[in-house]
Amino acid sequence: MPAHAPIPRAFPPVSPRTGHYWQLSSFYLFYFASLGALVPYWGLYLKSLGFSATEIGELMAILMATKLIAPNIWGWIADHTGQRVGIIRMASLLSILCFAGVFLGSSYVWLALVMSAFSFFWNASLPQFEAVTLSHLGAASHRYSRIRLWGSVGFIISVALLGRLLDSQGTEVMPLVVMGLFVAIWLSSLATREAEGSAQTDQTPRLRQILRRGDVLALLAICFLMQASHGPYYTFFTLYMEDHGYSRGLIGQLWALGVIAEIGVFLVIHRWLPRIGAWRLLFIGLQLTTLRWLLIAFFPDRLGIILFAQTLHAASFGLYHAVAIHLVHQYFTGRSQGRGQALYSSLSFGAGGAVGSLAAGYLWDGVSAQATYIAAAGVSLLAVLISYAVLRTTWREADVT
């Protein structure tokens, strides 16, 4: 089958009007608000406890590493039981209970255990929620970004307000803020309903068949590399900017700028996908990601260039993620839908994020901050080359037909 050919849907399309827009959007709002607290600022909290860059990189890698296991376990259960929303609610509640351990100790081993436990459940809920959202949308899956953009809004609000809060109150408020956001995630999950018409069927390719396709394997490799290249950004960007004299309030605004640019892409990408094509958009986004890491590496003291680099988050996350979700939804259908989303999450945000964070910590301490971002650019460049190979195959098949 050509790389650009969609796989037929497994069940009748569901009108997006039945998608419970605000219930779905509120979950994304609070989930990514919690991400906006953990990703930019949890490293600061760990630093305030006296941990080194290597230890911070290792602890942050735990948040990513649990994505290797949790989404696949819960994805398998969801695909075989059909109880996606029930799993989301249970995982959200258990993440609250496990995170409470942060208030009981602050040693390296204890925090490693606590972060492993809460992130196992926290990371389990999002891939299944993606599947629920796409089931509600049905044939209008290209409009996914109009719901997902509320996650970006939540991230912006979190990083902007929390940056100022940490400037005035200190990092000791971090655990309370994250706990409050986890509670909000659980409450929003209670308002979510299963999509009608999302019953599983055997009339679609099995997971093993889908994974034999070259373009599917290429997509998963690209997703791994993209998130690995983000390791220095998600783990150390706040510390990097602080080392170059930026205040925490301004750093929060830089994070927010990146997500504002991401929202801009989410608002229009449903028009771009049919006109330009998913793989071409992915190719463009990967090139701009490479440029972004090089700018951050060589010009950290130039605010104007850093501002521009942050707008490229529109490509490195907004464009990339919307296209990846679109392709995963096309390739993994029916009984494989939940596991497809879980596989995407575990290989990209899980394996890629963990490797990226761990490598960033070692390079940061062992070589330099600049070398870490240059290495990130090299990783994203490899993803560019893989996407180009897929596009060349598509073009050749088009010429033959």
C-alpha positions in Angstrom: 0.0 0.0 0.0 1.4 3.5 -0.8 2.8 5.5 2.1 0.2 8.2 1.5 -2.8 5.9 1.3 -5.2 6.0 4.3 -6.4 2.8 5.9 -10.2 2.5 5.9 -11.8 3.2 9.2 -13.1 0.3 11.3 -16.4 1.8 12.5 -18.9 4.3 11.3 -17.9 8.0 11.7 -19.2 9.8 14.6 -20.3 13.4 14.1 -17.9 15.9 15.9 -21.1 17.6 17.3 -21.5 14.6 19.6 -17.9 15.0 20.8 -18.7 16.6 24.1 -16.3 19.5 23.2 -15.9 21.1 26.5 -15.7 17.9 28.5 -12.9 16.7 26.2 -11.2 20.1 26.2 -11.2 20.5 30.0 -9.2 17.3 30.4 -6.5 18.6 27.9 -6.5 22.0 29.7 -5.6 20.5 33.1 -3.4 17.7 31.9 -1.1 20.0 30.0 -1.3 22.6 32.8 0.3 19.9 34.9 2.9 19.3 32.2 3.5 23.0 32.2 4.4 22.8 35.8 6.5 19.6 35.7 8.5 20.1 32.5 9.8 23.7 32.9 9.9 23.9 36.7 10.3 20.5 38.3 14.0 20.6 37.5 14.2 23.9 39.5 12.5 22.2 42.4 15.0 19.3 42.3 17.9 21.7 42.1 16.6 23.5 45.2 16.8 20.1 47.0 20.5 19.9 46.1 20.6 17.5 43.2 23.2 17.8 40.5 22.5 18.2 36.7 23.2 14.4 36.2 20.8 13.5 39.0 18.1 15.9 37.7 18.5 14.4 34.3 18.1 10.9 35.7 15.0 11.8 37.8 13.4 13.6 34.9 14.1 10.6 32.7 11.9 8.6 35.0 8.9 10.7 34.0 9.6 9.7 30.4 10.7 6.2 31.0 7.4 5.1 32.5 5.8 5.9 29.2 7.6 2.9 27.8 5.5 0.6 29.9 2.4 2.2 31.2 0.7 3.3 28.0 1.2 -0.2 26.4 -0.2 -2.0 29.5 -3.2 0.2 29.7 -3.6 0.3 26.0 -3.9 -3.5 25.8 -6.4 -3.5 28.6 -8.5 -0.7 27.0 -8.5 -2.4 23.6 -9.7 -5.7 25.1 -12.3 -4.3 27.5 -13.4 -1.2 25.7 -13.5 0.7 29.0 -11.2 3.6 28.1 -12.9 6.2 30.2 -12.9 4.0 33.2 -9.2 3.4 32.9 -8.6 7.2 32.5 -10.5 7.9 35.7 -8.7 5.2 37.7 -5.3 6.2 36.4 -6.0 9.9 37.2 -7.0 9.0 40.8 -4.0 6.7 41.4 -1.6 9.4 40.1 -2.9 11.7 42.9 -2.4 9.1 45.6 1.1 8.2 44.4 2.2 11.9 44.0 1.3 12.5 47.7 4.5 10.7 48.5 6.4 13.8 47.5 5.4 15.4 50.8 6.9 12.5 52.8 10.5 12.6 51.8 13.1 14.3 49.5 16.0 11.8 49.2 17.1 10.7 45.7 15.9 7.1 46.1 12.6 8.2 47.6 11.8 10.7 44.9 12.8 8.2 42.2 10.3 5.8 43.6 7.5 8.4 44.0 8.1 9.7 40.4 8.1 6.2 39.0 4.8 5.5 40.8 2.8 8.6 40.0 4.1 8.9 36.4 3.1 5.2 35.7 -0.5 6.2 36.1 -0.3 9.9 34.9 1.3 8.7 31.7 -1.3 6.0 31.2 -4.3 8.3 30.9 -3.3 10.6 28.0 -3.0 8.0 25.1 -6.4 6.5 26.0 -7.9 10.0 26.2 -6.5 10.7 22.7 -8.3 7.5 21.5 -11.5 8.6 23.1 -11.3 12.1 21.5 -10.6 10.6 18.1 -13.5 8.2 18.5 -15.8 11.1 19.2 -14.6 12.9 16.1 -14.8 9.9 13.8 -14.4 11.0 10.2 -13.6 14.5 11.3 -10.3 13.4 13.0 -8.4 16.3 11.2 -10.3 18.6 13.6 -8.6 17.0 16.6 -6.3 20.0 16.9 -9.3 22.3 17.7 -9.8 20.3 20.9 -6.2 19.7 21.6 -5.4 23.4 21.5 -6.9 23.7 25.0 -4.1 21.7 26.3 -1.8 24.3 24.9 -3.8 27.0 26.6 -3.5 25.1 29.9 0.3 24.8 29.4 0.6 28.6 28.7 -1.4 29.6 31.8 0.6 27.2 33.9 4.1 28.3 32.8 3.2 32.0 32.8 1.7 32.1 36.2 4.0 29.6 37.9 7.1 31.4 36.7 6.0 34.6 38.6 4.8 32.5 41.6 8.2 30.9 41.9 9.9 34.3 41.7 7.8 35.5 44.7 7.2 32.4 46.8 10.1 30.1 45.9 10.2 26.5 44.6 8.7 25.0 47.8 5.2 25.6 46.4 5.8 23.3 43.5 4.4 20.1 45.0 1.2 21.8 46.1 0.6 23.3 42.6 1.1 19.9 40.9 -1.1 18.2 43.4 -3.9 20.7 42.7 -3.6 20.2 39.0 -3.7 16.4 39.3 -7.0 16.7 41.3 -8.4 18.9 38.5 -7.4 16.2 35.9 -9.3 13.6 37.9 -12.4 15.8 38.3 -12.5 16.5 34.5 -12.2 12.8 33.7 -15.4 12.2 35.7 -17.3 14.4 33.1 -16.0 12.5 30.1 -18.1 9.9 28.4 -17.3 7.0 26.1 -17.9 7.7 22.4 -20.9 6.0 20.8 -20.1 3.6 18.0 -16.6 2.9 19.3 -17.1 -0.8 19.7 -14.2 -2.9 18.6 -14.2 -5.0 15.5 -12.0 -7.7 13.9 -12.4 -6.2 10.4 -9.2 -4.2 10.5 -5.5 -5.2 10.3 -3.9 -6.6 13.4 -1.1 -4.7 15.2 1.5 -7.1 13.8 0.4 -6.5 10.2 0.4 -2.7 10.7 4.0 -2.8 12.1 5.3 -4.6 9.0 4.7 -1.4 6.9 7.8 0.6 6.1 6.2 4.0 6.5 4.8 3.0 9.9 8.2 2.0 11.2 9.7 5.2 9.7 7.0 7.3 11.5 7.8 5.6 14.9 11.5 6.1 14.4 11.0 9.8 13.7 8.8 10.2 16.7 11.5 8.6 18.9 14.2 10.9 17.5 12.0 14.0 17.7 11.4 13.6 21.4 15.0 12.6 22.1 16.0 15.9 20.5 13.7 17.7 22.9 15.5 16.2 26.0 17.8 19.2 26.6 14.9 21.6 26.1 12.4 19.9 28.4 14.9 19.1 31.1 17.3 22.1 31.1 15.9 25.0 29.1 14.8 26.8 32.3 18.2 26.3 34.0 20.0 27.2 30.7 18.1 30.5 30.5 18.7 31.2 34.2 22.4 30.6 33.8 22.4 33.3 31.1 20.7 35.9 33.3 17.0 35.5 32.5 14.5 35.9 35.4 12.1 33.1 36.1 9.2 35.3 35.2 10.7 36.0 31.7 11.6 32.3 31.3 7.9 31.5 32.0 7.0 33.9 29.3 9.4 32.3 26.8 7.8 28.9 27.5 4.4 30.5 27.0 5.5 32.1 23.7 6.4 28.7 22.3 3.0 27.3 23.2 1.2 30.3 21.8 2.9 29.6 18.5 1.8 26.0 18.8 -1.8 27.0 19.2 -1.5 29.0 16.0 -0.7 25.8 14.2 -3.5 23.9 15.9 -6.0 26.5 14.6 -5.1 26.0 11.0 -3.6 22.6 10.5 -6.9 21.0 9.7 -6.8 23.1 6.5 -3.2 22.2 5.7 -3.4 18.5 6.1 -5.7 17.9 3.1 -3.9 20.4 0.9 -0.2 19.7 1.7 -0.2 16.2 3.0 0.9 14.8 6.3 4.4 13.6 5.4 5.3 16.8 3.6 4.2 18.8 6.7 6.2 16.5 8.9 9.3 17.0 6.7 9.0 20.8 7.0 8.5 20.6 10.8 11.6 18.4 11.3 13.8 20.9 9.4 12.6 23.8 11.5 13.2 21.8 14.7 16.9 21.4 13.7 17.1 25.1 13.1 15.6 25.8 16.5 18.1 23.7 18.5 21.1 25.4 16.6 19.8 28.9 17.4 19.4 28.0 21.1 22.9 26.5 21.2 24.7 29.4 19.6 22.7 32.5 20.6 21.4 32.1 24.2 22.4 35.7 25.1 20.5 37.2 22.2 16.9 37.7 23.4 15.6 38.5 19.9 16.9 35.2 18.5 15.7 33.2 21.5 12.2 34.7 21.0 12.3 33.6 17.3 13.5 30.1 18.4 10.6 29.8 20.8 8.1 30.6 18.0 9.6 27.5 16.2 7.8 25.4 18.8 5.0 25.8 16.4 6.9 23.4 14.2 8.9 21.3 16.7 5.8 20.3 18.7 2.6 21.8 17.2 3.1 20.7 13.6 4.9 17.5 14.5 2.4 16.3 17.1 -0.7 17.1 15.1 0.6 15.3 12.0 1.9 12.3 14.1 -1.5 11.9 15.8 -3.2 12.1 12.3 -0.9 9.4 10.9 -1.2 7.1 13.9 -5.0 7.4 13.7 -4.9 6.5 10.0 -2.5 3.6 10.5 -3.8 2.0 13.7 -7.5 1.3 13.5 -10.3 -0.7 15.2 -8.9 -3.0 17.9 -5.4 -1.6 17.4 -6.4 2.0 18.0 -5.6 2.2 21.8 -2.4 0.3 21.4 -1.4 2.5 18.4 -1.8 5.6 20.5 0.1 3.9 23.4 2.9 2.8 21.0 3.2 6.4 19.7 3.3 7.7 23.3 5.8 5.1 24.6 8.3 5.3 21.8 8.3 9.1 21.5 7.5 10.7 24.8 8.6 7.6 26.6 11.7 6.1 25.1 12.7 9.2 23.2 12.1 11.5 26.1 13.9 9.3 28.6 17.0 8.8 26.3 17.0 12.6 25.5 16.8 13.6 29.2 19.4 11.1 30.3 21.8 12.0 27.6 21.2 15.7 28.1 22.2 15.3 31.8 25.4 13.5 31.0 26.4 15.9 28.2 25.5 18.9 30.3 27.8 17.9 33.1 30.4 16.1 31.0 30.8 18.5 28.0 28.8 21.7 27.9 25.3 23.1 27.6 26.0 24.3 24.0 27.2 20.8 23.0 24.0 19.4 24.3 21.9 21.5 22.0 24.1 20.8 19.1 23.7 17.1 19.7 19.9 17.7 19.8 20.1 19.3 16.3 22.0 16.3 15.1 19.3 13.9 16.3 16.5 15.9 14.7 18.5 16.1 11.4 18.5 12.3 11.4 14.7 12.4 11.6 14.7 14.8 8.6 16.7 12.3 6.5 14.2 9.5 7.4 11.2 11.6 6.5 12.8 12.5 3.2 13.3 8.8 2.4 9.6 8.2 2.9 8.7 11.2 0.7 11.0 9.9 -2.1 9.2 6.6 -2.0 5.8 8.3 -2.2 6.9 10.4 -5.1 8.3 7.4 -7.0 5.0 5.5 -6.5 3.1 8.5 -7.7 5.2 8.6 -10.9 4.6 4.9 -11.5 0.8 5.3 -11.2 
